[in-house]
Every structure is written in structure tokens, then in C-alpha cells.
Amino acid sequence: MGINRRAGLLAALGALAIAIAGCATGAGGAAAPTETAVIGAGTVIDDGDGAQLCLGPVGLSEPPTCAGIPLAGWRWEAVDGASETAGVRWGTWAVPGTWDGERLAVDGDPVPLALYDPMPFPWPDGVGPLSDADAARIGEQLGARWDGFLQSSPRDGRADVVVAYDDGSLQEEADRAYGEGAVVVTSALRPLVEG
């Protein structure tokens, strides 16, 4: 094999290796999400297309409605207290599982929400630097940009932003964009602490 053909082959193999490595990262070169042990508390609804856990607002209709995250491995026969209307089943539980960035794989026994005593979400002391109008505007901007955004509202001079899950990177992004203390990012799915 000639030197030019060998160099061409090595260059092609190098490009292929770079392309393969690029597939292992998400958009923008960020690392693909890893699986994380979490617990999520809320309404579980199944309209026949699979169970989902509502982390944001729930419509107070009969049956209730929401846009939730898919639950893999949910078993209705493993829980008590479910309601059913018009072929839709629902109830409220704290659900332990593994979050992969798109769905929660149930891993453990769901706990009826009435018996679940979560640690309170931490909130900074004092008043933040934003007006309510600025906090609302920032919440809208982040809602348009972030996957997993659930809701936002002004609170104590800050934008109180709730997302499905933040490993800390969304909070860091908000701090860089708006300054530390302007945005508080809260994960609806919380790290599962064995105890």
C-alpha cells in the first residue's frame, strides 16, 4: 500500500472515530444523560397509553389531566388507592426510580402521597435582585429553552423555576446568564437518599 493511500485511510479512520465519539454526546457536545436514582411525587395517570407521573400542574377534571413524564415498569396491581373513570386510572404516590433524562423507570415500591414526608426544598434567605416583571420574563425565556421545564413564577425577587430534573448544570447556566441569586432552579425529581 502506498504512503498516500495509507495516509488517506488513517485520515478516514480518524474522522470515523471522531464521528463515533460525537454520537456519545448530546446536543452542543454535552455528555449524554446518565441514569440517576430519584424519587418523584405527584399524580400518576394512565389513559391507556401508559402510565405517566405528573410533576407540574394537574387539571382538576374527572379524570384529571396533565403532561407528565413516562413511567417504565409501573404496575397498577402493586399499588392501593387508585381511582378510575372512563378508562383512565390515577392516584397520588411518591415513585422511586431511575431517571434517564426522558423517563422514570420504577425501581421500588411507590408510597402513597399521604404517607410521604419529603424534605422541604431549600430557598435562599433575603430578597433577590429582580422585579416581578423581570423574574416572569426570565422564567418565560428559560421555559422556551429548557427541556424538562415545568413552571416558573416570581418569588422574593427571584425567578422560581421548576424543572423535571437538574443535576446542577441548569442552575449554573442560569447563574451565568442572569447572575447568581436571580434564578432558583428546583428539581421536581429529587435524588433518592437511601436511609
Backbone torsions as a table, in degrees:
resi	resn	phi	psi	omega
1	MET	NA	132.8	-178.8
2	GLY	-72.8	162.9	-179.0
3	ILE	-61.4	-42.7	-178.5
4	ASN	-64.9	-41.7	178.6
5	ARG	-66.8	-39.9	179.0
6	ARG	-64.8	-42.9	178.9
7	ALA	-63.5	-40.7	178.4
8	GLY	-64.0	-41.6	179.3
9	LEU	-65.2	-42.3	178.2
10	LEU	-63.8	-40.2	178.5
11	ALA	-64.0	-41.8	179.5
12	ALA	-65.1	-41.2	178.1
13	LEU	-65.2	-38.9	177.4
14	GLY	-62.9	-42.8	178.9
15	ALA	-64.0	-39.7	178.2
16	LEU	-63.6	-42.3	178.9
17	ALA	-62.1	-40.6	178.6
18	ILE	-65.3	-42.1	179.5
19	ALA	-62.7	-42.2	179.3
20	ILE	-64.9	-42.7	178.5
21	ALA	-62.7	-36.6	178.9
22	GLY	-64.5	-29.6	178.9
23	CYS	-69.0	-20.1	-178.3
24	ALA	-83.9	-0.8	178.2
25	THR	-116.5	157.7	178.8
26	GLY	-82.1	-169.4	-179.9
27	ALA	-59.7	143.0	178.1
28	GLY	74.5	9.6	177.3
29	GLY	83.3	3.0	179.3
30	ALA	-72.7	151.6	-180.0
31	ALA	-63.7	144.2	176.9
32	ALA	-62.8	147.2	-176.7
33	PRO	-62.4	142.5	176.1
34	THR	-99.5	161.6	179.7
35	GLU	-77.6	135.9	-174.5
36	THR	-129.9	133.4	176.5
37	ALA	-77.0	120.4	-175.6
38	VAL	-139.0	173.3	169.7
39	ILE	-135.2	136.0	178.9
40	GLY	-123.6	135.9	-177.5
41	ALA	-115.3	131.3	178.2
42	GLY	166.9	-161.3	-179.6
43	THR	-89.1	130.8	172.9
44	VAL	-100.1	127.3	-178.5
45	ILE	-127.7	139.5	175.8
46	ASP	-137.3	110.7	179.5
47	ASP	-96.5	14.3	-179.3
48	GLY	106.8	-13.4	178.4
49	ASP	-98.8	11.3	-178.4
50	GLY	111.3	147.5	-178.0
51	ALA	-72.2	145.5	174.3
52	GLN	-137.7	150.7	179.0
53	LEU	-102.6	121.3	179.5
54	CYS	-82.7	117.9	178.9
55	LEU	-103.4	-19.1	179.5
56	GLY	-107.0	-153.5	-178.9
57	PRO	-61.5	147.0	179.0
58	VAL	-120.7	128.2	176.4
59	GLY	-67.5	130.9	-174.8
60	LEU	-87.3	41.2	176.5
61	SER	-88.6	-179.7	176.7
62	GLU	-123.1	102.0	2.1
63	PRO	-76.3	162.5	178.4
64	PRO	-68.3	163.0	179.0
65	THR	-133.6	153.0	175.4
66	CYS	-166.5	167.9	169.0
67	ALA	-107.5	102.5	-174.0
68	GLY	-112.4	-171.8	176.6
69	ILE	-102.0	143.1	-178.7
70	PRO	-64.3	143.1	175.2
71	LEU	-109.3	120.4	175.5
72	ALA	-94.8	131.8	177.2
73	GLY	83.6	14.0	177.4
74	TRP	-72.2	134.1	179.1
75	ARG	-127.3	114.5	-179.3
76	TRP	-63.6	-31.9	-178.9
77	GLU	-69.4	-11.5	-179.0
78	ALA	-91.7	-1.7	-177.6
79	VAL	-126.5	153.7	174.0
80	ASP	-108.7	155.3	171.9
81	GLY	94.2	14.1	179.3
82	ALA	-78.0	147.9	172.7
83	SER	-110.2	159.3	178.3
84	GLU	-146.8	132.4	175.7
85	THR	-144.9	132.7	175.7
86	ALA	51.8	38.6	177.5
87	GLY	79.5	5.6	178.7
88	VAL	-108.5	127.7	177.3
89	ARG	-105.3	146.1	176.9
90	TRP	-159.7	165.6	176.3
91	GLY	-180.0	176.4	-177.1
92	THR	-118.5	126.9	-178.9
93	TRP	-146.5	160.4	164.2
94	ALA	-96.8	124.0	-170.5
95	VAL	-115.3	113.9	175.2
96	PRO	-81.5	146.1	178.5
97	GLY	-178.0	-168.7	-179.5
98	THR	-115.3	121.7	-178.4
99	TRP	-95.3	126.3	179.4
100	ASP	-110.2	11.4	-179.5
101	GLY	99.7	-14.4	179.9
102	GLU	-131.6	-32.5	-178.2
103	ARG	-146.3	161.7	178.7
104	LEU	-107.8	115.5	176.1
105	ALA	-87.2	113.4	-176.3
106	VAL	-62.0	129.1	-177.3
107	ASP	-141.9	84.9	-176.8
108	GLY	127.9	-179.4	-176.3
109	ASP	-91.1	125.2	174.0
110	PRO	-62.2	147.0	-179.3
111	VAL	-111.1	129.8	175.9
112	PRO	-53.6	136.0	-174.6
113	LEU	-59.0	-31.5	179.2
114	ALA	-63.8	-22.1	-179.3
115	LEU	-102.0	-1.3	-175.4
116	TYR	-92.8	127.7	-178.2
117	ASP	-120.4	87.0	-176.9
118	PRO	-76.2	156.6	170.5
119	MET	-68.4	142.4	179.6
120	PRO	-67.4	150.3	175.5
121	PHE	-68.7	134.1	178.1
122	PRO	-69.3	145.6	177.8
123	TRP	-138.3	134.8	-177.4
124	PRO	-65.0	149.5	175.0
125	ASP	-74.1	160.4	173.8
126	GLY	78.3	-166.9	-176.7
127	VAL	-115.1	137.3	179.9
128	GLY	-79.7	-179.4	-172.3
129	PRO	-87.2	-1.0	-170.7
130	LEU	-102.5	149.3	166.2
131	SER	-77.3	163.7	177.4
132	ASP	-59.6	-38.0	-179.8
133	ALA	-65.1	-43.2	178.7
134	ASP	-66.5	-40.0	178.7
135	ALA	-63.5	-40.8	178.3
136	ALA	-65.5	-40.8	179.6
137	ARG	-63.9	-43.7	178.7
138	ILE	-63.5	-42.0	177.5
139	GLY	-59.3	-40.4	177.7
140	GLU	-65.0	-41.6	179.3
141	GLN	-62.1	-45.3	-179.2
142	LEU	-68.6	-35.4	177.5
143	GLY	-62.4	-33.2	179.0
144	ALA	-77.3	-22.7	-175.4
145	ARG	-98.7	-34.1	-168.8
146	TRP	-96.7	128.5	167.6
147	ASP	-69.7	146.2	178.7
148	GLY	83.3	2.9	176.7
149	PHE	-66.1	133.7	179.7
150	LEU	-110.9	-48.4	-179.4
151	GLN	-169.3	164.5	177.9
152	SER	-150.0	149.0	175.3
153	SER	-154.9	152.4	174.7
154	PRO	-69.4	139.8	177.6
155	ARG	-155.3	120.6	175.1
156	ASP	52.1	41.7	177.4
157	GLY	75.9	21.5	180.0
158	ARG	-138.0	162.2	169.3
159	ALA	-91.0	115.9	178.5
160	ASP	-91.0	104.2	-172.4
161	VAL	-111.9	124.9	179.4
162	VAL	-109.4	128.4	178.5
163	VAL	-124.1	165.0	178.0
164	ALA	-59.5	-50.8	179.5
165	TYR	-156.0	135.5	174.8
166	ASP	-129.3	123.2	176.7
167	ASP	-86.1	8.6	-178.2
168	GLY	110.7	-19.8	-176.3
169	SER	-71.6	-33.6	178.1
170	LEU	-69.2	-39.6	176.9
171	GLN	-62.5	-42.2	178.2
172	GLU	-62.5	-41.7	178.6
173	GLU	-62.2	-43.8	179.0
174	ALA	-64.9	-39.7	178.3
175	ASP	-62.3	-41.4	178.9
176	ARG	-66.1	-40.8	-174.5
177	ALA	-76.5	-37.4	-170.5
178	TYR	-121.7	-5.0	-178.2
179	GLY	95.5	145.2	-179.7
180	GLU	-62.7	137.7	177.5
181	GLY	91.4	-6.8	-179.7
182	ALA	-85.4	-33.1	-177.1
183	VAL	-126.9	135.3	172.6
184	VAL	-116.2	115.7	-179.7
185	VAL	-96.3	125.4	179.6
186	THR	-117.4	133.4	175.3
187	SER	-88.3	128.3	173.3
188	ALA	-70.8	-36.5	173.6
189	LEU	-87.1	123.6	-175.0
190	ARG	-109.3	147.3	178.6
191	PRO	-55.0	136.2	-178.8
192	LEU	-83.6	117.8	180.0
193	VAL	-103.8	116.4	178.8
194	GLU	-73.5	135.0	-179.3
195	GLY	-157.1	NA	NA
